[in-house]
Amino acid sequence: MKSKFLFPGLAVLFLVIMGLFFLVNPSYEKSIEAKYYYNTGNYKKAYKLANEAFSIDVYNRMAATIMAQSKTSIKYQKYIQQAKKYMQEINLIAAKNSISDADKARMKMMSEIMVDSYVKLAPSVITDKDLVAKAAKYHDDFEKLLEKVNR
């Protein structure tokens, strides 16, 4: 009868101790906070906190993972911001009555930069799907634009 309750009791005790360790350990406390900011889309804050947690405990795999994912997501955000900026500039050029050779070269250069930059992005399984989808959409748009400019 005692052995019937001993194993489940020890398992619950072990889980409680692990939970307290995560809540009391400053490295894991920062990791949990970093995970929150990552999930809310504040990748810079998540990276900062995960980096702090990792510097406290280099064996904190949660911090290392969040740090790596935040870094990847920040790259995606920068790509999307740059793509928006370039698209606005290209739309202004395209709105003109006639497009000069210099404007065509500029559009081509911006498109090539964005197509080449996209190749350097490396999504993973836990990278925000919306970021990946937006970046892919911009990449496709710039590829199509590049084809039109090269004609």
C-alpha positions in Angstrom: 0.0 0.0 0.0 2.9 2.4 0.9 4.7 1.8 -2.4 1.4 2.5 -4.3 1.5 6.1 -3.1 5.3 6.5 -2.7 6.1 6.8 -6.4 3.4 9.3 -7.3 4.1 11.3 -4.2 7.8 11.5 -5.1 7.0 12.5 -8.6 4.7 15.3 -7.5 7.4 16.5 -5.0 10.0 16.4 -7.7 7.8 18.5 -10.0 7.1 21.0 -7.2 10.9 21.3 -6.6 11.6 21.8 -10.3 8.8 24.4 -10.5 10.3 26.3 -7.5 13.8 26.1 -9.1 12.5 27.7 -12.3 10.7 30.4 -10.4 13.5 31.2 -8.0 16.6 30.8 -10.3 17.3 34.2 -11.8 18.5 32.8 -15.1 15.3 30.8 -15.7 13.2 33.6 -14.4 14.6 35.8 -17.1 14.2 33.0 -19.6 10.5 32.7 -18.8 10.1 36.5 -19.2 12.0 36.4 -22.5 9.7 33.7 -23.7 6.7 35.9 -22.9 8.2 38.8 -24.9 9.0 36.5 -27.8 5.5 35.2 -27.9 4.1 38.8 -27.9 6.3 39.8 -30.8 8.8 42.0 -28.9 11.9 40.2 -30.2 14.4 42.8 -29.2 13.3 42.7 -25.5 13.2 38.9 -25.7 16.7 38.8 -27.1 18.0 41.1 -24.4 16.5 39.1 -21.6 17.5 35.8 -23.0 21.0 37.1 -23.4 21.1 38.2 -19.8 19.7 34.8 -18.7 22.3 33.0 -20.8 25.1 35.1 -19.3 24.0 34.1 -15.8 23.8 30.4 -16.7 25.4 29.2 -19.9 23.7 25.8 -19.5 20.3 27.4 -19.7 19.0 25.9 -23.0 15.8 27.7 -22.8 17.7 31.0 -22.9 19.9 29.9 -25.7 16.9 28.8 -27.8 15.0 32.0 -27.2 18.1 34.1 -28.0 18.6 32.3 -31.3 14.9 32.5 -32.3 14.7 36.2 -31.3 17.8 36.9 -33.4 16.2 35.2 -36.4 12.9 37.0 -35.9 14.7 40.4 -35.7 16.3 39.6 -39.0 12.9 38.9 -40.5 11.5 42.1 -39.0 14.4 44.2 -40.5 13.9 42.5 -43.9 10.2 43.3 -43.9 10.8 46.9 -42.8 13.4 47.3 -45.6 11.0 45.7 -48.1 8.2 48.2 -47.2 10.6 51.1 -47.5 11.8 50.0 -50.9 8.3 49.2 -52.2 7.2 52.7 -51.2 10.1 54.2 -53.2 9.4 51.9 -56.2 5.7 52.8 -56.1 6.7 56.5 -56.2 8.9 55.9 -59.2 6.3 53.8 -61.0 3.7 56.6 -60.5 5.7 58.9 -62.8 4.6 59.4 -66.4 7.9 58.2 -67.7 10.6 56.1 -66.0 14.1 57.1 -66.7 17.0 54.6 -67.1 18.4 55.8 -63.8 15.1 55.0 -62.1 14.9 51.6 -63.7 18.5 50.9 -62.5 17.5 52.0 -59.0 14.4 49.8 -59.0 16.6 46.9 -60.3 19.2 47.5 -57.6 16.5 47.6 -54.8 14.9 44.4 -56.1 18.3 42.6 -56.3 19.1 43.6 -52.7 15.8 42.3 -51.4 16.0 39.0 -53.4 19.6 38.4 -52.2 18.8 39.4 -48.6 15.9 36.9 -48.5 18.3 34.0 -49.2 20.2 34.8 -46.0 17.1 34.4 -43.8 16.9 31.0 -42.2 13.5 30.2 -40.6 13.1 27.4 -38.1 10.1 25.5 -36.9 9.4 28.0 -34.1 9.9 31.2 -36.1 6.6 33.2 -36.2 4.7 32.0 -39.3 3.4 35.5 -40.0 6.9 36.9 -40.2 7.9 34.1 -42.5 4.8 34.6 -44.7 5.3 38.4 -45.0 8.9 38.0 -45.9 8.1 35.4 -48.5 5.4 37.6 -50.0 7.8 40.5 -50.3 10.4 38.2 -51.8 8.0 37.0 -54.4 7.0 40.6 -55.2 10.6 41.7 -55.6 11.3 38.7 -57.9 8.4 39.6 -60.1 9.5 43.2 -60.2 13.0 42.2 -61.0 11.8 40.1 -64.0 9.8 43.1 -65.3 12.7 45.5 -64.9 15.1 43.1 -66.7 12.9 42.9 -69.8 
